[in-house]
Amino acid sequence: MKLYVHNRKKVFFTLIAAISIMVLAMIPFRPDEGMYPLSEIRKLDLKNAGLKINIDEVYNPDGVSLVDALVNVGGCTGSFVSPDGLIITNHHCAFGAVQRASTVENNYLENGFLAKTKENEIPATGLTCRITDSYEDVSSEVLQAASEEKDINARAEAISKKINEIVAREEEKDPTIQARVSEMFTGQSYVLFRYKVINDVRLVYVPPRAIGEFGGESDNWVWPRHTGDFSFMRAFVAPDGTSKPYSIDNVPYHPKKHLKVNPNGVQDGDFVFLLGYPGRTFKHQPSGFLVFQQEYQLPYISKLFGWIIDRLLEKGKDNPEIALNVSSRIKGLANVEKNYRGKLVGLARLKLVDMKKQEEKNLQAFINSDSELKEKYGNVLAEINNVYSEILDAGKRPLVYWMLDRNLSMLRAAGLLLDYQKAKAQKDNSKTLDRIKGRFEAAYSNYYPDLDRKIAAKMIGDAKGFPEFKNIPLFNEVNSTDKFVSNIYDKSIVENHDEFLKLFDETPEEIEKLNDPMIKFAAGLKNLESEENAKREVISSKLNILLAKFMEVKRIWMNKSFIPDANGTLRLTYGYIKGYSPADAVYYSPITTLKGVVEKGKDEGDYKIPQIIRDLYAKRDFGIFKSKELDDVPVAILYNTDTSGGNSGSPIMNAYGELIGVNFDRPFEATVNDFVYSKDYSRSLGVDIRYVLWIAQKVSGAENIIKEMGIDI
């Protein structure tokens, strides 16, 4: 599950995130549901659920525990599996780094990569490791700062200011950590997390793409699955233990804890649990949020990404170098595109919007039944609906602004020039200026002029036809989309990297005199975003207060314990190896095998497999990794834990806290799990450790990796 700052993205996440990430997930404690923060783990009856070790071995704030073996790597989860900083995570989590390290002549992405010694390990460019060092509730400090403010905007600003002060204070006290304050319950609870960041991450072992991505997009978000979605990296630090960028003098990082790998795997019905860093979930949103998802965000972005993917595939069809360069971009877009389509199917199948509206009617009736509740909460739902009416009126506008910046390299470059000028005028620090210039250079990497223009014409042409853009002059005054796009590219200096870069040293007045059409379009877009931002800040402030009240009264109504929505912080989830029935008369068992890989295998395409796998299967050369029950090597496993994006790479552990697999996805039916959990079909899936080890030994000859993990073969 591989779902994916500059002011534009902030805009989108302050409007949709304030619409979404600030909404609380209020989930009853059940054995098969929930992404539990560290603070909630001790409230669970894990022993009765099947855990065979003491809870202190899972999480111990006063000592070393399994939690100390967890690491956030490039937005995914990983776990240490040796005392020398060896990390196991997903193949798709290493995909971008492997692609950047590859050339047509030395294509690690297609052929795989194995370092037999630590000296041969290569930089995983773009990846860093983040380890949770400690956490602390700072709710009283944050809320005290806002207690004197009556105006909703002033209250939001006071909270934001206090959070920034806490982060600055903590990082000044200990420059070796990265601080982050995460809102757990809207307007009610805030937790300070301290992270150790490691900047030197290296590739150790990545299987060939035909194994790590077997099934490609055909099988993405699908069960049964037969993908060897795993990779190994290593964290390095300076000899004194501090975090330093890549250097030949750096040494392997020694984690406080590493996981024991159990090569015996699991069986149907076994208890399992995961630790990881799930991204955003939206389990108990008001109905207006789901309306926005169903009518605007999910269909617009899924259709746009599908169209862009087709153009990228066309671009690389007859050019191996271009195909390699755009592979990571295609993978990211395709993952989101299919995930969003799955969510749309799930929303429609469950009639989730109607369910939420009925739930809100029932909640309102409960409020109205008690005079005290009615006085305090009587208007909360109506006011929330009014706020969402404003959001729905804006429709696709914030999405279009965000997508233009994300997908048009030259528009992004022009916008970054304007950001740089603004930062200079505000006498911003050199780090901000350097960061903007770095992003500017990234805009030109793998830039293809014809492709950028096609995407621009598609997006601007679409926007012109959206009713919410009817009164937006920047778009509706475009008579001919093709002519407009040709003009802003042909008559702009932006495509001339060296000449355009010189403008960073010019004054805003000198840049304005150029009358450059791309820069003018970028400036017009920024003005529109500023107007949208002003509205959204008010909306966010209103929601901050309203959703806190919504949580309070819903807790009273449901009389249940709540846990906060996932928000990128460390969580635990647990369940069982378990199949499911996605449709009438259909049942999927929870473990796939090597037989399925061979049956699906082709010479080319998504199901291409190396010949060595066919040969090994024909000889039934399974080594010690054969399941007696299945008489085969298990490949992938299915389990009813509650996971989301960010759980990619999460260790799947057995009742004794031993690693038996690596989480990587959900079935298509379970993509809606971000909005609602279903015991019937909410499932997660991962690669069985027996397949990882079999591939490592029999296919790649990676005995050094197996030996380092302490496994005797």
C-alpha positions, 0 to 999 in steps of 0.5 A: 500500500504505497500511497503517496512543503511547498505552499501549494501542497499545504493548501490542499492538505490544509483544506482536505487534511483539515477536512479529513486528517483533523476528523477523528476516528472513533473506533471501538476496541475489537480484536480485528480492528484498530490502529492503536497508538503506543499509549493504547496498547496496554488497554488491549487484551492481547494475551486473550487474543493470542499473544504469547509474550509479555506486553513489555516485550512489545512496548516498554517505555522504560526499556528495550522492546520490539518497538525499538526495531521499527523504522520509517524509511522513505514514508514506508515502514521497515524493521531491523533484522540484524544488529548491524542495521540491516532493514527489511521492507518492501520492494516498492519502497526501494523502487525509486532509489533502485531506479535512480541507481540504475542505468540502461547498461546496469539496470538494477531495477530489472536485474536486481541488486545484491551486495555480498559485502558491506563495502559493496552496498550502494547509496539509496539516494532519496531515502532516510530512516526515522526511528521513534525515540520517545513521545510525550503528551503536550495537550495541556501546553498546546491548548493553554496557548489557545484558551484565551482566544475567542476568535476561531482563526486566532485560536487556530493560529495560537495552536499552530504557533505553540506547536512550532515553539515546542518543535523548535524548543525540543530540537534546540535541546537535542539537535540529534532528534527531529521533533513533531507534534501530532494532533491525535484528537481534534482540538483535544490532544496533541503528542510530541514525538521525538525521532532519530533521523539517519541520513545514510541509507544503502541498498543491500539486496533487491530481487529482480523486478520480475520477482519484486513486482510480479503481477505488476499493475494487473495484480496490484490491490488484488488477491490472490497475490504472488509478489516477492515484494521485499528488499533489504537496506542498511542504515549507516552513521558516523563512527561516533554514532551521529547521523551523517550523509553518505561517507565511506567513513560511516559505519553500520548503525546498531539498533537497540533491538532487531527482530528475530526471523522465524523461517517456519512461517504461519498457518491459517488461523494463526494470531499475528500483529503488525507495528508500523507507521500507517498514513492517514485514515478517515474512519468516522468522517461526517457524510460531507467528507465522503460526498467530497471523496465520492463526487470529486477527489476520487473520480477526478484524480483516478481518471487524470492519473489513468490518462497520464499513465497511458501517455507515460507508457507511450513515451517509453514504449520504444526507448529503454532509457526513457522507460527506466526514467519514468518507471517510478512515476508510473508506479506511483500514479498507478498505485493511487489510480487503482486505489481510488477506483477501489475506494469508489467501488467500496463506497458504492457497494456499501452505500457508505454516504447514505449510511453516514447520513442515517448515522448522523440523523440517529445522533441528532435524535439522541442529542434532541432527546436530552435538554442538556445535550441539545443546548450544548450540541444541538447545532453541531451537525447542522454547522458541520454540514454548512461547512461542508457545503462551502467545501463542496461548492469549491468542488474540484478547484483545490484538486486542480490547483494541486494537480497542476503543480504536481504534474506540470514540471515547467509550471512548478519551476515557474512557481518555485521562482516566485516562491524564491523571490517571496522568501528573499523578500521576507529575509527567509533563512538560507535553508529555505532558499536552498530547499526551493532551489533543490526542488527547482532542479528536480523539476527539470529531471526527466523533463519531456517537453512534449509530454508536459504540454500534453498534460497541460492541455488535458488539465487546463482543457478539463478545468475550463469545462468544470462548472466551479471554474465558470467564473475563474478568468484565468481559465474561462478566458482561454479560448483555444486550449492548444494555442494557450498551452503553445503560447505559455511554453513557446514564449517563455524562458522557462524551458531554458534551464540555465537562462531561467536559473539566472532569474533567481538573482533578479528582483521581482520588478525585473521579472515582472517586466519580462512579461513571461507567459508561464511566469504570469500563469504561475502567478495567476494560479498562486493568486487563486490559491491565496484566495482559496487559502483564505477561505480554507483557513476559516473553514479549517478553524471552524472544523477544528472546534466543531469536530471536537464537539462532534467527537465529544457527543459521539463518545457519549452516544456510542459509549465506547472507547475511541482511538485516533485516526492513523496520522503517520505515527507508530501504531499496532494492529492485530488479527489472524491469518484469515481468508474472505469471501469477496462475492457470492459463492467465492472464497479466497484462502489466505495463503498462496504458493509457488505453484501459483507463481509458475501457473501465472508465469509468462515470458513477458509482461506483468507476469514475467518470471525468471526461468530459474524459478520454473526450473527450481519448481520443476525439481521441487527444490524448496529447501527448508522453506516448504510448508508441510501442510501445503507441500509447497513454498508459501508466497503471500499471506492474508490476514484481517488486521487494520492497515493503511498506506504507510504500513508498506513494509510493516513486519508481520509478527507471530504470537512470539514477536518473531518476523514471519512476513512483510506487509505490502498491500490490501485487496481491491475490496479493502481499499475502502478500509481507510473510510470504514472497516468491515470484518467480512472483507477488510484484509491486509496482505504480505509476503511470507518470510519463507518465500523471501528466504527461498528467493534469497537462497535459491534464486539470488544466492544471498546466503550472506543476508540469510546468515546475517539474520541468524538463520541456519540453512 
